[in-house]
Each structure stands twice: as C-alpha cells, then as structure tokens.
Amino acid sequence: MKFKNSYKIYFLDLLMKIPWIISGAIMAAISLEVILIPNGLIDGGITGVSMILSEILGYSLSVLLFILNIPFVLLGYIFLGKRFAFTTSLGITVLTISTGILEVFPPFLKGNSILLIFIGALLLGMGIGIVIRNGGALDGTDVLALLISDKTSYTVGESIFAINIFIFLFAFILFGWKGALISIITYFIATTIVDIVRT
C-alpha cells in the first residue's frame, strides 16, 4: 500500500511538471526562431552548434537539434536517471517540433534593437530555467552543466556560459565581431535568468 501511494505521488508530481516543460520549450523556440535567428544572433550549446550547421549546410534547425541532442539524453539517462532522460526527451522534442513549425513562417521581428534582444534573452533564459526547474533540459550542454554544478561550486548558469565560449568563437567567424558580441551579451543575460528561474 505504501509503495502504491509513493508511486502515485511520483506519477502525479511528474504529471504536474509536464505542462511547465512544454511551456518552457515553446518559449525557447519562440526566442530562437522569432527573435534571435532573424537578427543574426546565435545561441550557445548544441542549439548554437545546430544553428551554425544550419547556416553553413542549409539543413533544418529542428532536425539538427533533435539528432545532435540524442547522445546527451543518453548521458543524462546514465548519470541523472530515467526520469531526467524522459523530461529532457520531452523538452527537446517539443523544442524541435516548435522550431520546425516556426521555421515555416517568415521572420517578422527584425531590427537588432536593444529591447528586442533583451526580450529574446529573457524568453530563452526563462524557457531553459523553467524546464531545468521541473527536472529536464533543453540542450546537451544543460545536461553537462547540471553534472558540473552537482560536482563543483559553479551554478548551472555559470557552467552553461563557460562551456559555450568556443561556440561564440565560431559565431565570430560566421557572423562577425558585432553579431558574436551581441550573441555573448544575449546569452549572458539568458544564463543569468536561468539561475534566477531555477532557484
């Protein structure tokens, strides 16, 4: 009886978190496809790598997001458990589907204004933070950052930012110093928001 009750509580808790994970993933997708990408900005992590490859090779961002994140979902399964692997798979799947849908529509928010960039960073940080707070992740580097955060004194946001320095070096080559610099500032704001939301 005690086992059944604990299983029921576990299941209900997971069920309560699923809508938040879906919402966070959609927020991140809107930030990427509606604000960041149309304005020549780049995200960090596997998402950033996917954006670079999409720009260079012309492949769909949503497809690259899904494929490149698979090894990190497996890593999460090994070190963080089945539940984390499930919630992360859910987040990445929703992110993939959402970006795929938004890719179809032409960009309508362009201009590189400071306010627009701040809104994009805010949406991205909130989306990632909400998903992490509810036991999942949206990006392979989020998984690494959670592992680093568990073993060191670095926060998840600090770990994410440190891991992604090399991504922005590629952004410098691809988008020039201005695009790379604005991307770094945007991502710094986003990772700061991640730490605020998840705690």
N, C-alpha and C positions, 0 to 999 in steps of 0.2 A: 504493500500500500504506500509506504514511504517512497519507494522507488518510482511508483507511478506518479505521485504528486510532484516529485522533483523533476521528472521528465516533462510533466505538463507545464510546470513553471518555466523550464528551459525552452520548451517549444513556444509558449506564449510570449516570452521575452524576445525570442528570435523573430517571431511574427510581428511584434511591435516595432522592431528595428528596420524591417524590410522597406516600409514606405519612406523612411528617412534616407536609407541608402539609395533608393531610386531617385528621390528628390535631389540629393547631393550630386549624383552622377549627371542628372539633367542640367543642373546649374553649371557644372563644369563644362559640359558640352556647349551650352549657350555661350559661355565665356570664350571658349576656343573658336567656335565657328562663326559667331555673330560679331565678336569684338576683336580678339587677338589676331587671328589669322588674316582677316580682311585688312588689318592695319599693319601687316608685315612684322608682327611680333611673334615670338616663339615661347613655348612653354618649356619646362625642364623635363628630365626623366625620360622614360620610354615614350611618353607623349611627344616630347621635344624631338627625340630621335625619329619618331614616326612622321612628325611634321617636316623635318629636314628631308627624309627619304621621299615623302610625298611630293615635296617641291622639286627634288632632283630627278626622281624617276617617273613622276606623274601617276603613281598608284593612289588608290583611295586611302585617305587618312583612317577611316573607320576600319578597313581591312587590316592595315598595318598595326593599328592599336591592338586589335584582337590577337593577331599572330605573335607579335613581339612580347606581349604580356604573359603568354602561356607558361614559359619557364619560371617566371616569378610567382605565379599562382601555385605551381608545384613546390617551389621553395617555401612559400607560406604554409602549404599543407604539411610539409615535413617539420618545420620549426615552430609553427604557430597553431597548428591543429586543423581539424576538419571544418569546424565552424568558420574559422577565419578564411579558409580556402573557399567555402561556399559564399560567404558575404562578399569576398573580393571578386569572385567569378561573377556574381550578380552585378556588382558595381561596374566592372569592366564591360560586361555585356550590355548594360543599359547605356553606358558611355558610348560604346561602339554603335549601337542602334541609333542613339540620339544624334551623334555626329553624322552618321550616314544619312539620316533624314534631313538634317540642316544643310548638308553639302549640296543638296538639290536646289536650294533657294539661293538666288543671287545676294551678295552682301548689300546691306542697306545702312550699316553704321560705319562709316569711314570718316577719317579726318585727323587721327592721331592727337586729338585734344587730350589734355591732362585729365579732365573729368572722365572721359570715355575710357582711358587706360586704367584709371583708378577703379572705375566700376567693373571693368574686366578682371582686374586683380582681386577685387573684393569678392566677386562671384566665384572665381576659381578657388580662392582660399576657403571661402565658406563651404563650397561643394566638397572639396577634399576633406576639410575638417569635420563636416557632418558625417561623411562616410567613415572616417577613421574613428570618430567618437562612438559610432554604432558598430564597431568591430570589423570593419572591412578596409579596403584600399582601392584606389582608382588607377594606380600606376605601379609598375615594378619597383621603382625606386622608393615608393612609400613603404613597400614591404621591407626593403633593406634598411630604411630609416627607422622603422619600428624595431627591427632587430638591433640596430646600433644604439637606439635610445634605451632599450632594455639592459644593454651591457655597459653603457657609458653614462656620463653626466650630461651629454648633449640632448637637447629637446628634439622632437620629431621634426619640427620646422627647420632647426639649425642643421640637422643631419641631411634633410632633403636638399637644402641650399648648397651644402658642402659637396654632396655627391654630384650636383649638376653643374659645377663650374665648367667642366670640359664641354658640356652641351652648348654653353654660351660662347665658347671659343669657336665652335662651328658656326654659330649664329653670326659671329663677327665676320667670318669668311663669306657666308651666304647672303647676309642682309646688310653688311657694312657696319661701321662702328656705332652709328646712330641707332639703328634697329637693335643691335646687340645690347647697347647701353640701356635703352628703354625696356628691353626684354628683361634685363637683370633687375632693374628697379621694380618692374611689374611683378616679377617672380619673388623678389624680396618682400614686397607688400603681401603677396599671396601666402608665402610661408609664415609670415608673422600672423596673418589671420588664421591660418591652420592651427597654430599653437593656442591662440585665443579661443577658438571654437571648440577644439577637442578637450580643453580643460574647463 
